[in-house]
């Protein structure tokens, strides 16, 4: 999948997000989607020393508008998704909300900032996150062998669905978190299977 993405000049983020959008379209019938997308803000900081391991939740968020037409396959959507993500990154679309929150935090008490942020910048019930590659050679837990790692977002109110992607020892893990009832859980499984089927088909296409 990575080799194919590189050959088509798209990122795995764009591929996975496109598969996610197609799954949501098939489920809901909605063709105009806006999916929250996490951005690693550590990439904008100073260069990190090679001997320092950083594990921090320093993320921003962009709202990615996606359009899915009837009959489109993953290959049809992914290049459009990549163009949208690249454009929003160039425009630094994830920074304005952080600037506003920073101004509020300097002028108002923390409790009031939390309430205002929760009221006007509530997290969506559906989101996507890619935590990227985890370098297993720099993780050290003494003599304990770490064989697999899952990353998930912070606590959310129910119902909440989040799809997450991480890489460890060159193995991709595609997972989801569902906070909700049993029907919510089954709905999450349905979305996940749809995404897996699309990724499998796309990876095998010539």
C-alpha positions as CSV (number, residue, x, y, z in Angstrom):
1,X,0.0,0.0,0.0
2,X,2.8,2.4,0.8
3,X,4.6,1.7,-2.4
4,X,1.4,2.2,-4.4
5,X,0.7,5.5,-2.6
6,X,4.2,6.7,-3.3
7,X,3.8,5.8,-7.0
8,X,0.6,7.8,-7.2
9,X,2.1,10.7,-5.3
10,X,-0.5,10.5,-2.5
11,X,0.0,10.0,1.2
12,X,-1.4,7.1,3.2
13,X,-3.4,9.6,5.1
14,X,-5.2,10.6,1.9
15,X,-5.8,6.9,1.0
16,X,-7.2,6.0,4.4
17,X,-9.3,9.2,4.7
18,X,-10.8,8.5,1.2
19,X,-11.7,5.0,2.2
20,X,-13.3,6.3,5.3
21,X,-15.3,8.9,3.3
22,X,-16.5,6.2,0.9
23,X,-17.6,4.0,3.8
24,X,-19.5,6.9,5.4
25,X,-21.1,7.7,2.1
26,X,-22.3,4.1,1.6
27,X,-23.6,4.1,5.1
28,X,-25.4,7.4,5.2
29,X,-26.0,8.3,1.6
30,X,-24.3,11.7,2.2
31,X,-22.1,12.8,-0.7
32,X,-20.8,16.0,0.9
33,X,-18.7,15.1,3.9
34,X,-16.6,17.1,6.4
35,X,-14.3,15.0,8.4
36,X,-12.1,16.3,11.3
37,X,-8.5,15.4,10.6
38,X,-5.7,15.6,13.2
39,X,-2.4,17.5,12.4
40,X,0.8,16.9,14.3
41,X,1.9,20.3,15.4
42,X,5.3,19.0,16.6
43,X,6.3,19.2,12.9
44,X,6.3,23.0,13.2
45,X,8.5,23.2,16.2
46,X,12.3,23.2,16.4
47,X,14.2,20.2,15.1
48,X,14.1,17.4,17.8
49,X,17.5,16.0,18.9
50,X,18.0,12.5,17.7
51,X,18.6,11.1,21.2
52,X,15.3,12.5,22.6
53,X,12.1,10.5,22.4
54,X,8.9,12.7,22.4
55,X,5.5,11.2,23.1
56,X,3.1,14.0,23.4
57,X,-0.5,14.9,22.4
58,X,0.4,18.1,20.6
59,X,-2.2,18.1,17.8
60,X,-4.3,20.5,15.9
61,X,-7.3,19.8,13.7
62,X,-8.5,20.6,10.2
63,X,-11.9,20.1,8.8
64,X,-11.5,18.2,5.5
65,X,-14.4,18.8,3.0
66,X,-14.8,15.7,0.8
67,X,-17.2,15.0,-2.1
68,X,-18.0,11.4,-3.1
69,X,-19.9,10.9,-6.4
70,X,-22.1,7.9,-7.2
71,X,-20.2,4.9,-8.4
72,X,-16.8,6.3,-7.5
73,X,-14.0,3.9,-6.3
74,X,-11.2,4.6,-3.9
75,X,-8.8,5.4,-6.8
76,X,-11.2,8.1,-8.0
77,X,-11.4,9.9,-4.6
78,X,-7.9,9.7,-3.3
79,X,-6.2,12.2,-5.6
80,X,-8.9,14.7,-4.9
81,X,-8.5,14.2,-1.2
82,X,-4.7,14.6,-1.4
83,X,-5.2,17.9,-3.2
84,X,-7.6,19.2,-0.5
85,X,-5.3,18.2,2.3
86,X,-2.2,19.7,0.7
87,X,-4.1,23.0,0.0
88,X,-5.4,23.3,3.6
89,X,-1.9,22.5,4.9
90,X,-0.4,25.2,2.7
91,X,-3.0,27.7,4.1
92,X,-2.2,26.6,7.7
93,X,-5.9,26.0,8.2
94,X,-5.3,24.3,11.5
95,X,-3.7,27.3,13.2
96,X,-6.5,30.0,13.5
97,X,-8.5,28.0,16.1
98,X,-5.3,27.6,18.2
99,X,-4.6,31.3,18.0
100,X,-8.1,32.1,19.2
101,X,-7.8,29.7,22.1
102,X,-4.4,31.1,23.0
103,X,-5.9,34.6,23.2
104,X,-8.8,33.4,25.4
105,X,-6.5,31.5,27.7
106,X,-4.5,34.6,28.4
107,X,-7.5,36.7,29.2
108,X,-9.9,34.3,30.9
109,X,-9.9,31.7,33.7
110,X,-9.2,28.1,32.6
111,X,-12.7,26.9,33.5
112,X,-14.3,29.6,31.4
113,X,-12.0,28.8,28.5
114,X,-12.9,25.1,28.7
115,X,-16.6,25.9,28.7
116,X,-16.3,28.3,25.7
117,X,-14.2,25.8,23.8
118,X,-16.6,23.0,24.5
119,X,-19.6,25.1,23.4
120,X,-18.1,26.6,20.2
121,X,-15.5,24.0,19.2
122,X,-17.1,20.7,20.2
123,X,-15.5,17.6,18.8
124,X,-17.4,15.9,16.1
125,X,-18.9,12.5,16.8
126,X,-16.9,11.0,13.9
127,X,-13.2,11.6,13.4
128,X,-10.0,10.2,11.8
129,X,-6.5,10.1,13.1
130,X,-3.2,8.8,11.8
131,X,-0.5,8.6,14.5
132,X,2.2,7.8,11.9
133,X,5.2,5.6,12.4
134,X,6.5,4.6,15.8
135,X,10.2,3.8,15.8
136,X,10.5,0.6,17.8
137,X,14.2,1.0,18.2
138,X,13.7,4.1,20.4
139,X,11.1,2.6,22.7
140,X,12.5,1.2,25.9
141,X,10.5,-0.3,28.7
142,X,13.4,-2.1,30.4
143,X,13.4,-5.9,29.7
144,X,9.7,-5.9,28.5
145,X,9.3,-6.7,24.8
146,X,6.7,-4.4,23.1
147,X,5.1,-6.4,20.3
148,X,2.2,-4.1,19.3
149,X,1.0,-0.6,20.0
150,X,-2.4,1.0,19.7
151,X,-3.0,4.7,20.0
152,X,-6.3,6.3,20.7
153,X,-7.7,9.8,21.3
154,X,-8.8,11.3,24.6
155,X,-12.1,10.5,26.3
156,X,-15.2,11.5,24.4
157,X,-18.9,11.5,25.3
158,X,-21.1,8.9,23.8
159,X,-21.8,8.0,21.1
160,X,-18.4,8.6,19.6
161,X,-16.5,6.8,16.8
162,X,-12.9,7.3,16.0
163,X,-10.8,5.4,13.5
164,X,-7.1,5.3,14.2
165,X,-4.0,4.1,12.3
166,X,-0.5,3.4,13.6
167,X,2.6,1.7,12.4
168,X,5.0,-0.3,14.5
169,X,7.7,-2.8,13.3
170,X,6.5,-2.0,9.7
171,X,3.1,-3.4,10.5
172,X,0.0,-1.2,10.0
173,X,-2.8,-1.4,12.6
174,X,-6.2,-0.1,11.6
175,X,-8.5,0.1,14.6
176,X,-11.5,2.0,15.8
177,X,-12.8,3.2,19.2
178,X,-16.6,3.2,19.7
179,X,-18.1,4.7,22.8
180,X,-21.7,3.8,22.8
181,X,-24.2,1.0,22.8
182,X,-24.0,-2.4,21.2
183,X,-25.7,-1.2,18.0
184,X,-23.1,1.6,17.9
185,X,-20.4,-1.0,18.2
186,X,-21.9,-3.1,15.4
187,X,-22.1,0.1,13.2
188,X,-18.4,0.7,13.9
189,X,-17.5,-2.9,12.8
190,X,-19.5,-2.3,9.6
191,X,-17.6,0.9,8.8
192,X,-14.3,-0.8,9.6
193,X,-15.0,-3.8,7.3
194,X,-16.0,-1.5,4.5
195,X,-12.7,0.5,4.8
196,X,-10.7,-2.8,4.9
197,X,-12.4,-4.1,1.8
198,X,-11.7,-0.8,-0.1
199,X,-8.1,-0.8,0.9
200,X,-7.6,-4.4,-0.1
201,X,-9.2,-3.9,-3.5
202,X,-7.2,-0.7,-4.1
203,X,-3.9,-2.3,-3.1
204,X,-4.4,-5.1,-5.6
205,X,-5.4,-2.9,-8.6
206,X,-2.7,-2.5,-11.2
